[in-house]
Amino acid sequence: PRVEIVYCRQCRWLMRAAWMAQELLTTFEENLGEIALIPGTGGIFEVRLGDHLLWSRAVDGGFPEIKALKRRLRDKVAPRQGPRPQRPQRPQRPAGLAAGARPRSARNRPKGRDIAGTGKDIRLAPLVVLALSLALLLVFVLAGLGLGVGAAGAAPGEQFAVKAAGVVLRAEPRGDAEAVMTLTPEHRLVEFERRGDWVRVGVFREVGAFGWVAAADLEAVPRDVPPQTPPQTPPPAPAEPPSPGPGAAPPYLLAIGGTPAVQYRGTCILVGADGSERTVPISGSIPYSYRLVSETASCWVRKWDYFGRMTTRLSRGERVLAELTTSGPFNLIWIRSDGPWGPARALLRGGLVPKSSPKR
């Protein structure tokens, strides 16, 4: 049979789904034909066996314990036949033998542990115990990578809209923090985490717009409902916005492609015509593209995965300014337009995330 694990790619639940798939394959390697990982959106996490739903985060609440999930799967693919076998009884202590004393036949054997009442002592080498402990620790570390755990009460994947126009999206959870953009009720927001009375959200169909909004300014909307287009009312004649001139430069387009569902993270530095500088964080899953409205742009994008391929391309209009592809784990691509940092180009860098800005 086929098992499907549907996870929310926006919530960074790929590693959790992969870990559960590994556990199920290890336990039921003779009972399962395949396990498929299917990316989804909106905070979904479901485990299905054919047409049967084994676990749903929306129905059962939260994520399944691996023991409970294995029990539900075992009841479907390998139900127990007859009563469960009883554990064998340990041999009785011979009469006349003091409590804690060992029989004469066992006094010359090395000390160890009696496994399953066989009467044989087995010694586990310290190096074997250490190796097993390190392997278990590594499994938990890998399972925790990429899983954003917010504060208590957070509901990643929930969708919101602001109650009124003019609400400011801020870079930090403070009322005096830098303003990222001004929101309207037509903007659709998705929650990532909560911190006190503030909610970190991302704005659909915007240039990597992430920031914090006061929870009091938000109202929940049904999931997967597209934002409504505001009614087109003719503006008054004095307030008619001027049309852009014929010589206005088109915006930059940062396209990130390659192996689908591969994760990436990065930052773009956007410099306006007046010299103002703005830093925009970007993150998500391949494929995705960003529309960068600025005079010059400099971005670094890191492939946040061990496997797969990532291609980064920066273009303006019909002209491709720079393009580079990498397949190494956690490789970093620095891609930029013409600007104060030099001509347009793309560079490949490996190792850890640089401490300094890529502009320098």
C-alpha positions in Angstrom: 0.0 0.0 0.0 0.9 3.7 -0.5 1.2 6.2 2.4 1.0 9.9 1.7 2.3 12.6 4.1 0.9 16.1 3.1 2.8 18.9 4.8 2.7 22.7 4.7 5.8 23.9 2.8 5.2 27.5 4.0 5.5 26.4 7.6 8.9 24.6 7.0 7.5 21.2 8.0 9.5 19.2 5.3 12.0 17.8 7.8 9.3 16.7 10.2 7.5 14.9 7.4 10.7 13.3 6.2 11.6 12.1 9.7 8.1 10.5 10.1 8.4 8.8 6.7 11.8 7.4 7.7 10.3 6.0 11.0 7.4 4.4 9.2 9.6 2.8 6.5 12.0 1.4 9.1 9.1 -0.1 11.1 6.9 -1.4 8.3 9.5 -2.1 5.6 7.8 -5.4 4.7 4.3 -4.0 4.7 4.5 -0.7 2.8 5.0 -0.2 -1.0 6.0 3.4 -0.9 5.7 6.7 1.1 5.1 10.0 -0.7 5.8 13.5 0.6 3.4 16.0 -0.9 3.9 19.7 -0.3 0.8 21.8 0.6 -0.2 25.2 2.0 -2.3 26.7 4.8 -0.8 24.8 7.8 -1.9 21.4 6.5 -0.4 18.2 7.9 -2.1 14.9 7.1 -1.1 11.2 6.9 -3.1 9.0 4.6 -3.1 5.3 3.8 -4.7 5.1 0.4 -8.2 6.7 0.8 -8.1 6.3 4.6 -7.0 9.3 6.7 -4.7 8.2 9.5 -4.0 11.6 11.0 -5.0 15.2 10.4 -3.7 18.2 12.2 -7.0 20.0 11.7 -9.1 17.1 13.1 -6.8 15.5 15.7 -5.1 18.7 16.8 -1.3 19.2 16.6 1.2 16.7 15.3 1.0 13.0 16.0 3.3 11.2 18.4 5.3 8.7 16.4 4.0 5.8 18.6 0.4 6.7 18.1 0.9 7.1 14.3 2.6 3.7 14.1 -0.2 2.1 16.1 -2.9 3.4 13.7 -0.9 2.3 10.7 -0.2 -1.1 12.2 -4.0 -1.7 12.8 -4.5 -1.2 9.1 -1.6 -3.0 7.4 -0.5 -5.6 10.0 -3.3 -6.2 12.5 -2.3 -8.7 15.3 -3.6 -12.2 14.9 -4.9 -13.7 18.2 -3.8 -12.7 21.7 -0.5 -10.9 22.3 2.2 -13.4 23.4 3.0 -13.3 27.1 6.5 -12.3 28.3 8.4 -15.4 29.5 8.7 -15.7 33.2 12.1 -15.3 34.8 13.5 -18.4 36.4 12.8 -18.8 40.1 15.6 -18.5 42.6 16.7 -21.9 44.0 15.7 -22.7 47.5 18.3 -21.9 50.1 20.0 -19.3 47.9 20.3 -15.9 49.7 18.7 -12.9 48.1 21.0 -11.2 45.7 23.4 -14.2 45.5 24.2 -15.7 42.1 24.0 -19.4 41.4 27.3 -21.3 41.4 27.1 -21.9 37.6 26.9 -18.1 37.0 29.5 -16.9 39.4 32.4 -17.3 36.9 30.6 -15.6 34.0 31.2 -11.8 33.4 28.6 -9.5 34.7 26.0 -8.3 32.2 22.3 -8.1 31.6 19.8 -11.0 31.2 18.0 -10.4 27.9 14.4 -11.8 27.6 15.0 -14.3 30.4 17.3 -16.5 28.4 19.7 -17.0 31.4 22.6 -15.6 29.3 24.4 -12.4 30.3 25.2 -10.1 27.4 27.8 -7.3 27.8 27.4 -4.2 25.7 30.6 -2.5 24.8 30.8 1.2 25.9 31.6 2.3 22.4 28.4 0.6 21.1 26.3 2.4 23.7 28.0 5.7 22.8 27.4 5.2 19.1 23.7 4.4 19.6 23.3 7.5 21.8 24.9 9.8 19.2 22.8 8.3 16.4 19.6 9.0 18.4 20.8 12.5 19.1 21.5 13.1 15.4 18.0 11.9 14.5 16.4 14.5 16.8 18.6 17.3 15.6 17.8 16.6 12.0 14.1 16.4 12.8 14.2 19.8 14.4 16.0 21.6 11.6 13.8 24.1 9.7 10.8 23.7 12.0 9.8 27.2 13.2 8.4 26.9 16.7 6.6 30.1 17.7 5.4 31.3 21.1 2.5 29.7 22.9 -0.7 30.3 21.1 0.9 30.6 17.7 -1.0 29.0 14.8 1.3 29.0 11.7 -0.6 28.9 8.4 -3.6 30.8 9.6 -4.8 33.6 7.2 -5.7 37.1 8.3 -6.7 40.5 7.0 -6.4 43.9 8.7 -9.5 45.4 10.1 -9.0 48.8 8.6 -6.7 50.5 6.0 -3.6 52.2 7.2 -2.2 49.5 9.5 1.6 49.5 9.3 3.7 46.3 8.8 6.8 46.7 11.0 10.2 45.1 10.9 10.2 44.3 14.7 7.4 43.6 17.2 7.4 47.2 18.5 5.3 50.2 17.8 8.3 52.4 17.0 10.0 49.8 14.7 10.9 50.5 11.1 7.8 50.5 8.8 8.0 47.9 6.0 4.7 48.7 4.2 1.2 50.0 4.8 -1.6 47.3 4.7 -5.2 47.5 3.5 -8.1 45.0 4.0 -7.5 43.7 0.5 -4.0 42.3 1.5 -4.0 38.6 2.5 -1.7 37.8 5.4 -0.4 34.4 6.6 0.8 33.8 10.2 4.3 32.5 11.0 4.6 33.0 14.8 3.4 35.1 17.7 5.3 37.1 20.3 3.2 38.6 23.0 0.6 40.9 21.3 2.3 40.8 18.0 2.0 38.4 15.0 4.7 37.8 12.4 3.0 37.5 9.0 3.9 37.4 5.3 2.0 39.3 2.6 0.8 37.3 -0.4 1.9 38.5 -3.8 4.4 41.1 -2.5 8.1 41.4 -2.7 9.2 39.2 0.2 7.1 41.3 2.5 7.5 39.9 6.0 7.0 41.8 9.3 5.0 42.2 12.5 1.4 43.4 13.0 -0.4 44.0 16.3 -2.9 41.1 16.9 -5.6 43.6 17.8 -5.5 45.0 14.2 -6.1 41.5 12.6 -9.2 39.4 11.9 -9.2 35.8 10.7 -10.4 34.8 7.2 -11.1 31.4 5.8 -8.0 29.5 4.5 -7.2 29.4 0.9 -9.6 32.2 0.1 -8.0 34.5 -2.5 -7.9 38.2 -1.7 -10.7 40.2 -3.2 -10.0 42.8 -5.8 -11.1 46.2 -4.5 -13.9 48.0 -6.5 -12.6 50.3 -9.1 -14.1 53.7 -8.3 -13.1 56.7 -10.5 -10.9 59.1 -8.5 -11.7 62.8 -8.3 -10.1 64.9 -11.0 -7.6 66.8 -8.7 -6.4 63.5 -7.1 -5.7 61.6 -10.3 -2.3 60.0 -9.9 0.3 60.9 -12.5 1.2 58.2 -15.0 4.9 57.1 -15.2 7.0 58.7 -17.8 8.0 56.9 -20.9 11.6 56.6 -19.7 10.8 55.0 -16.4 13.0 51.9 -15.8 11.2 48.6 -15.2 11.6 46.8 -11.9 14.1 44.0 -11.3 12.9 40.4 -11.3 14.7 37.9 -9.0 13.7 34.4 -10.1 14.7 31.4 -8.0 14.2 28.0 -9.7 15.6 24.5 -9.8 14.5 21.4 -7.9 10.9 21.9 -6.7 10.3 22.1 -2.9 14.0 22.9 -2.1 14.2 25.5 0.6 16.1 28.8 0.4 16.8 31.9 2.5 18.4 35.2 1.8 18.4 39.0 1.9 18.0 41.7 -0.7 19.5 45.3 -0.4 17.4 47.7 -2.4 18.8 51.2 -3.1 16.4 53.9 -4.3 17.0 56.8 -6.7 17.4 59.1 -3.7 20.1 56.9 -2.2 17.8 55.4 0.5 18.6 51.8 1.4 16.1 49.1 2.4 16.9 45.5 3.5 14.2 42.9 2.6 14.4 39.3 3.9 13.4 36.5 1.5 12.7 32.8 2.2 10.5 30.0 0.8 10.5 27.0 -1.5 11.6 26.7 -5.2 10.2 27.9 -7.6 9.5 31.6 -6.6 10.2 35.0 -8.0 10.3 38.5 -6.5 9.6 41.9 -8.1 12.2 44.4 -6.8 11.3 48.1 -7.3 14.5 50.0 -6.8 17.3 51.8 -8.6 19.9 49.1 -7.8 19.6 45.7 -6.1 22.1 43.3 -4.4 20.9 39.9 -3.1 22.4 36.8 -1.5 20.4 33.6 -1.6 21.4 30.5 0.3 20.2 27.0 -0.7 18.9 25.8 2.6 18.9 22.1 1.8 21.4 19.1 1.4 20.1 17.9 -1.9 18.7 19.4 -5.2 19.7 22.2 -7.5 19.0 26.0 -7.2 19.2 28.5 -10.1 19.2 32.3 -9.3 18.5 34.8 -12.1 18.3 38.6 -11.9 16.8 40.4 -14.9 15.3 43.8 -15.8 12.8 43.9 -18.6 14.0 41.6 -21.4 17.7 41.8 -20.3 19.2 39.1 -18.0 21.8 40.8 -15.8 23.2 37.7 -14.0 22.5 34.0 -13.5 24.1 31.2 -11.6 23.3 27.6 -10.6 24.5 25.5 -7.6 23.8 22.0 -6.4 26.0 21.9 -3.3 24.5 21.8 0.2 23.8 25.2 1.8 25.7 27.0 -1.0 25.4 30.8 -1.1 24.8 32.8 -4.3 25.5 36.5 -4.4 23.8 38.2 -7.3 23.6 41.9 -8.0 22.9 44.6 -10.6 25.1 47.5 -11.5 25.6 49.7 -8.5 28.0 51.2 -6.0 29.4 47.6 -5.3 30.5 47.2 -9.0 29.1 45.8 -12.2 26.3 43.2 -12.4 27.4 39.7 -11.7 26.7 36.5 -9.8 29.2 34.8 -7.4 29.2 31.4 -5.7 30.2 31.2 -2.0 30.0 28.2 0.3 30.4 27.7 4.1 28.4 29.5 6.8 26.2 32.6 6.4 28.5 35.6 6.2 28.6 37.8 9.3 28.8 41.0 7.1 26.4 42.3 4.6 27.0 41.0 1.0 27.1 44.7 -0.1 30.4 45.1 1.7 
